[in-house]
Each structure stands twice: as C-alpha cells, then as structure tokens.
Amino acid sequence: MFENLRIGEIARTVVRQVLEAGISDAELNNLRNPDYCKQYLGLNVPMLIPYEGETVKRYYVEPVNVNGENYLLTNDWYETSVNNDRPKLLEWLQSQEKNVLRINVSSAEAAESIKNSHAKIKLVTLNDTPDENTLTKIVDAIRAETNARIVLNLVHTDIKELPDCTGNEGGLFRNCKYFGGLGLPKCFEADLSIMDFENCPNLMMLTANNKKYVSFDCVLYSDGGKTLYMCPQGRKNIEIPEGITKILEYAFAGCKNLSEITYLGTTTQWFSINKEENWDEWITPNVIHCSDADIVFKNKQKDEN
C-alpha cells in the first residue's frame, strides 16, 4: 500500500508508526549514528536526534516516541534522479519485518490473521470483496487490538461504500484505537463521515485514487483534489498541495495532535483558499509553513486559552 506513496509521505506515516511501535536498542543507536544513516539510508543527517524541546532544521517539529524516549525524525528525504533515498528507506522498512507483518488474505481469513499475529504493525490487504457481515467481523478484530497498529487495504475489493452503522453505535471504525490506515478501492463512491473514524487516535493514513477521492500525503481530497476533505486523526504533521481551493469545516475533526502544517503554495494562495467556518477548531499549530514565508496561526482554541 505504501510503496506508491512519496518518500515524505512514507516518512510521516509509515516510518513514524514503525518507530512508535518500538525497535531494538541497537537499531535505535544506529538511527542516531550519522555514519550509519549516510551508508544505509542515504541521509546527510541522523534519522533521529534527541528531542530537547526546540525545533531543529531538517527535522519534523512534532517528536516521535521511540522506546519510551522522545526524538525528532528527520524530514531531509530526497527522491530525485541524482539523489534518491527511496530504495534505501524501503529496504530499511523491509528489515523491520519482525515488527511489520504484510499479509494478502481472503476476507474470510482476515479477522483470524489479525488476531493470531504478534507483529506490532499489520498491513492487511484483502484480495477479494467481503460481504457486510464479514467486513464488520474484520473491523471488530481491529477494534479488539490493544497493541499493534493495523492498516487495512481495500484496493483490490469492489467495495463502493462502508456499511451504515450510525444508527447503532457509530461509524464502522469507531473506537478502533489502534487502527493505522485505510486504502480505498477505485470503485468507492460514497461520502465518508467523521463518524466512520470517531475516536481513532492512531489513524495516520487515508489513501484513494478514484472519482470520489484522491489522496495527497495520506490525506483525503474531494472535487478532483481541490477540496481538503478529511485528515486522519493521528497525524502530527501534514503537507497540503498547492492548488486546493477549499477546506471543509470538519476536515481536521479529531486531529488534536496536528501541530505542523506545510502548505506548498505561497501565503497569498493560502489566504485565497475558501475555509469553511470552524475549520481550525481542532488543531493548534503555531504557524502555517508556506513556500515564501510562515503565517502565524491563530484559532478559537488558542483565543479561549
């Protein structure tokens, strides 16, 4: 699922989840070693440095907790013809296979596969289309998880909409506290609701490429990529592409930990975006990083405090 993501998207979502799930002390020392990171990851700086309460150039603002300690994760990744860190980063992720389980299973086997694996991250790809009852059982297995992050990839299914659970106890993935991501199929055509993902604090990835939604930085956009539709609740930093024209009121619902927003356009373009009322109710970054300058960020939460 993540092989089609840009390298920055992989770092902000998959790598962060792998690190937060825990790595060996020896590997942690490697990722703090600049020589190791240069040789095996192609980086010009260590992947991780200790977090000392301040921002550091070439590192994401929000710290990542690794083995009980806070570190800053580098954002200094490149994917060009002359400097391509992608192959080495994917190799590193494959080296973490003890903690990362990738399974391609039938929908009938998926729930048991989730229950029986002890991996800390489970990337589950369904290779057929489940009926509503089977999909609900799969989600129940995800909801029962108390340790591992689970990413569910529906790309190879014919699911056009999620089952309507709002009349019962909420949306389909409600209270899936270790749910890490969802990949939508080409044929998906229904409206998604914030209720579908209520109380999913570790949700990092929502990916799609269909008529209804496209994704950029694992965030969903509608209207052909013009409208920022839904940001996963677990995200701590995101990039917003140049050229969007609208941000919906509930686009950042539940994103309590989102502390860093980078907009790839200019400040003038940012101010021209149509932002629905209360769009920023859930988030508290200090600035919006634009291509030409930073914008000091204020919202109702901060004003009330």
Disulfide bonds with the S-S distance in Angstrom:
none
